[in-house]
């Protein structure tokens, strides 16, 4: 159910960004989507049977989507799947016994995320870490709120990014196994909706 909410809010956000740039309410709704996808990575890293295959799927989605993503938004960023993949890799690095190696690897990934301009940057990766380490903490909205405020100031996000904290309440209030989405639907949604929006943009231009 949480993944479904993430997909719907992302779709609303992207429709607003492409076709209704002055409809601020659509962008506000969309602020909820990324943190929910970040939560999905945090949970996926715990429960996946093969994290390397999981990472390979994210990389494939990132590569598949990058060209239509760039054509659609014209923003120069690497799409969100690269950020989600980076978060997954950081989680795995922080779990290895050699803490120094894990820390150095994490810093290396964060440097790549920052200098190559992955969408949401280091803030995006840290959001995944917060959902991983504080997933059942009642203070999760506080932690996410502090991170989001810092991210908004550092990255000069629009102030509506602060509405993303709503995602913490959705996660804390969510129930398990309410709805199971087909794996192909989960992985196919991102590239398919980006491609369709790009086609519609061309038709309506």
C-alpha positions, 0 to 999 in steps of 0.5 A: 500500500505504501508503494502504491501511495508512492507511485500515485503521488509521484505521478501527480507530481510529474504531471504537475511538473510537466503540464501544470507548473503553476499547480503548486498543490500537485507538487506538494502532493508529490513531495511525499513520493520520494521518501516513500520510495526511500522507505522501500529501499530501506525495507528491501535491503532487509528482506531481499534474498539477493541484494546484488540482484536487487541492486542490478535491477535498480541499475537497469531501471536507472539506465533505462530511464535516464534518456527519457528522464533527461528529455522530459525534465531537461534538468541535467540530473541523474534520475532517482533510481541512481539515488536509490541504488546509492542508498542501497549500496551505502546500507550494505557498506555500513553493515560490513565488519570492517568499519573503516572500509565501510566508512570510506566506501560510504564517503566515496559514494556520497561524493559521487552522488554529490558531484555527478548530481544525482536527484535529491543528492546526499539528502536523498541517500540520508533519507534512506538511512533514516528510514532504515535506522529509525523505521519504528521510532515514534520520533521518525517525523522529527528526524526526517523533519530535521534532515529535510529542513537541512536539505532544503537549506543546503540544496535550495529546495522549494519550501514545499519540500518540508511537506515530505515529512508527511511520509513518516506518518504514513510509514508509522501508520501503515499496516503490513500486507494490505496489498501486494503489487506485482513485481513487474508493476513495481519496477516498470512504473517508473520508466513507463510513466516517464516515457508516456509523459514524454510522448504526451508532452510531445503530442501536446506541445 
